[in-house]
Amino acid sequence: MSTRAATPTRREQILSEAARLFAERGFHGVGVDEIGAAVGISGPGLYRHFAGKDAMLAELLVGISERLLTGGRRRVEEAAGDPEAILASLVEGHIDFALDDRALITLHDRELDRLREADRKLVRQLQRQYVELWVEVVRELHPEVGEAEVRVAVHAVFGLLNSTPHLGAPGREATESLLRRLANGAFGALSG
């Protein structure tokens, strides 16, 4: 399950280009005219879709947090209570995100503090819920390990997977395989 829609709407195209440009040059380094030009409309034409750049940034960062949480919950349900299948599915979903949405990872790292406080709190709340999905399943697989250690392991795996914007990856298939092995190895080390 990818975090992307099959045929993007104009609004999604704008968000995708805004994410790419913001990640490349920073939020303040990009104007609405540049974003508009990237999708073939005038800068002021963006205001038919968004109140401004701040609204785009908020929708990008809140939106990806919502999609990760929704996708994670769906994966938990689809695996029907099998913790190994749940964890494997969560890892696959996050690898898809990490490879498909590199600009959003960079954007989150650099620009989260630019969000209005309410939006920043919402992003953090959604992220905590997403983390809890992982913590719960990893604790089922490793009941001998304390919750704090499991939480650290989950965050470490996120750090590993979310490092993709900084990788000179050898190709998608090889990178997926490597990330999967590394994530599984990190969780497997909890029993060591």
Contacts in CASP RR format, 6 or more apart in sequence:
PFRMAT RR
TARGET T0000
AUTHOR 0000-0000-0000
METHOD contacts of the structure
MODEL  1
MSTRAATPTRREQILSEAARLFAERGFHGVGVDEIGAAVGISGPGLYRHF
AGKDAMLAELLVGISERLLTGGRRRVEEAAGDPEAILASLVEGHIDFALD
DRALITLHDRELDRLREADRKLVRQLQRQYVELWVEVVRELHPEVGEAEV
RVAVHAVFGLLNSTPHLGAPGREATESLLRRLANGAFGALSG
1 71 0 8 1.000
1 74 0 8 1.000
1 75 0 8 1.000
1 92 0 8 1.000
1 93 0 8 1.000
1 96 0 8 1.000
2 96 0 8 1.000
2 100 0 8 1.000
3 64 0 8 1.000
3 67 0 8 1.000
3 68 0 8 1.000
3 71 0 8 1.000
3 93 0 8 1.000
3 96 0 8 1.000
3 97 0 8 1.000
3 100 0 8 1.000
3 101 0 8 1.000
4 100 0 8 1.000
4 101 0 8 1.000
5 12 0 8 1.000
8 16 0 8 1.000
10 39 0 8 1.000
10 41 0 8 1.000
10 49 0 8 1.000
11 49 0 8 1.000
11 50 0 8 1.000
13 39 0 8 1.000
14 35 0 8 1.000
14 36 0 8 1.000
14 39 0 8 1.000
14 46 0 8 1.000
14 49 0 8 1.000
14 50 0 8 1.000
14 56 0 8 1.000
15 56 0 8 1.000
15 59 0 8 1.000
15 60 0 8 1.000
16 103 0 8 1.000
17 35 0 8 1.000
17 36 0 8 1.000
17 38 0 8 1.000
17 39 0 8 1.000
18 30 0 8 1.000
18 35 0 8 1.000
18 53 0 8 1.000
18 56 0 8 1.000
18 57 0 8 1.000
18 60 0 8 1.000
19 60 0 8 1.000
19 101 0 8 1.000
19 103 0 8 1.000
19 104 0 8 1.000
19 107 0 8 1.000
20 38 0 8 1.000
20 103 0 8 1.000
21 30 0 8 1.000
21 34 0 8 1.000
21 35 0 8 1.000
21 38 0 8 1.000
22 30 0 8 1.000
22 57 0 8 1.000
22 60 0 8 1.000
22 103 0 8 1.000
22 107 0 8 1.000
22 111 0 8 1.000
23 102 0 8 1.000
23 103 0 8 1.000
23 104 0 8 1.000
23 106 0 8 1.000
23 107 0 8 1.000
23 110 0 8 1.000
23 165 0 8 1.000
24 103 0 8 1.000
26 110 0 8 1.000
26 111 0 8 1.000
27 53 0 8 1.000
27 57 0 8 1.000
27 110 0 8 1.000
27 111 0 8 1.000
27 114 0 8 1.000
30 53 0 8 1.000
31 53 0 8 1.000
32 43 0 8 1.000
32 44 0 8 1.000
32 46 0 8 1.000
32 47 0 8 1.000
32 52 0 8 1.000
32 53 0 8 1.000
33 42 0 8 1.000
33 43 0 8 1.000
35 43 0 8 1.000
35 46 0 8 1.000
35 53 0 8 1.000
35 56 0 8 1.000
36 42 0 8 1.000
36 43 0 8 1.000
36 45 0 8 1.000
36 46 0 8 1.000
37 43 0 8 1.000
46 52 0 8 1.000
46 56 0 8 1.000
50 56 0 8 1.000
50 59 0 8 1.000
54 114 0 8 1.000
54 115 0 8 1.000
54 116 0 8 1.000
57 107 0 8 1.000
57 111 0 8 1.000
57 114 0 8 1.000
57 115 0 8 1.000
58 115 0 8 1.000
58 116 0 8 1.000
58 119 0 8 1.000
60 104 0 8 1.000
60 107 0 8 1.000
61 104 0 8 1.000
61 107 0 8 1.000
61 108 0 8 1.000
61 111 0 8 1.000
61 112 0 8 1.000
61 115 0 8 1.000
61 119 0 8 1.000
61 123 0 8 1.000
62 119 0 8 1.000
62 122 0 8 1.000
62 123 0 8 1.000
62 126 0 8 1.000
64 97 0 8 1.000
64 101 0 8 1.000
64 104 0 8 1.000
64 108 0 8 1.000
65 122 0 8 1.000
65 123 0 8 1.000
65 126 0 8 1.000
65 127 0 8 1.000
65 130 0 8 1.000
66 126 0 8 1.000
68 94 0 8 1.000
68 97 0 8 1.000
68 126 0 8 1.000
68 127 0 8 1.000
68 130 0 8 1.000
69 126 0 8 1.000
69 129 0 8 1.000
69 130 0 8 1.000
69 133 0 8 1.000
71 93 0 8 1.000
72 89 0 8 1.000
72 90 0 8 1.000
72 93 0 8 1.000
72 130 0 8 1.000
72 133 0 8 1.000
73 133 0 8 1.000
75 86 0 8 1.000
75 89 0 8 1.000
75 90 0 8 1.000
75 93 0 8 1.000
76 86 0 8 1.000
76 89 0 8 1.000
76 90 0 8 1.000
76 133 0 8 1.000
76 137 0 8 1.000
78 89 0 8 1.000
79 85 0 8 1.000
79 86 0 8 1.000
79 89 0 8 1.000
83 137 0 8 1.000
83 140 0 8 1.000
83 141 0 8 1.000
84 141 0 8 1.000
86 137 0 8 1.000
87 134 0 8 1.000
87 137 0 8 1.000
87 138 0 8 1.000
87 141 0 8 1.000
87 187 0 8 1.000
90 133 0 8 1.000
90 134 0 8 1.000
90 137 0 8 1.000
91 157 0 8 1.000
91 161 0 8 1.000
91 180 0 8 1.000
91 183 0 8 1.000
91 184 0 8 1.000
92 180 0 8 1.000
94 158 0 8 1.000
94 161 0 8 1.000
94 183 0 8 1.000
95 161 0 8 1.000
95 176 0 8 1.000
95 179 0 8 1.000
95 180 0 8 1.000
95 183 0 8 1.000
97 161 0 8 1.000
98 105 0 8 1.000
98 161 0 8 1.000
98 162 0 8 1.000
98 164 0 8 1.000
98 179 0 8 1.000
99 164 0 8 1.000
99 169 0 8 1.000
99 172 0 8 1.000
99 175 0 8 1.000
99 176 0 8 1.000
102 164 0 8 1.000
102 165 0 8 1.000
103 165 0 8 1.000
105 162 0 8 1.000
105 164 0 8 1.000
105 165 0 8 1.000
106 165 0 8 1.000
108 123 0 8 1.000
112 120 0 8 1.000
112 123 0 8 1.000
113 120 0 8 1.000
115 123 0 8 1.000
131 151 0 8 1.000
131 154 0 8 1.000
131 155 0 8 1.000
131 158 0 8 1.000
134 154 0 8 1.000
134 157 0 8 1.000
135 147 0 8 1.000
135 150 0 8 1.000
135 151 0 8 1.000
135 154 0 8 1.000
138 145 0 8 1.000
138 150 0 8 1.000
138 153 0 8 1.000
138 154 0 8 1.000
138 187 0 8 1.000
138 190 0 8 1.000
139 145 0 8 1.000
139 146 0 8 1.000
139 147 0 8 1.000
139 150 0 8 1.000
141 187 0 8 1.000
142 150 0 8 1.000
142 187 0 8 1.000
142 188 0 8 1.000
142 190 0 8 1.000
142 191 0 8 1.000
144 191 0 8 1.000
145 153 0 8 1.000
145 190 0 8 1.000
145 191 0 8 1.000
149 190 0 8 1.000
150 190 0 8 1.000
153 186 0 8 1.000
153 187 0 8 1.000
153 189 0 8 1.000
153 190 0 8 1.000
156 186 0 8 1.000
157 183 0 8 1.000
157 186 0 8 1.000
157 187 0 8 1.000
160 179 0 8 1.000
160 182 0 8 1.000
160 183 0 8 1.000
160 186 0 8 1.000
161 179 0 8 1.000
161 183 0 8 1.000
164 175 0 8 1.000
164 179 0 8 1.000
167 175 0 8 1.000
169 175 0 8 1.000
170 178 0 8 1.000
END
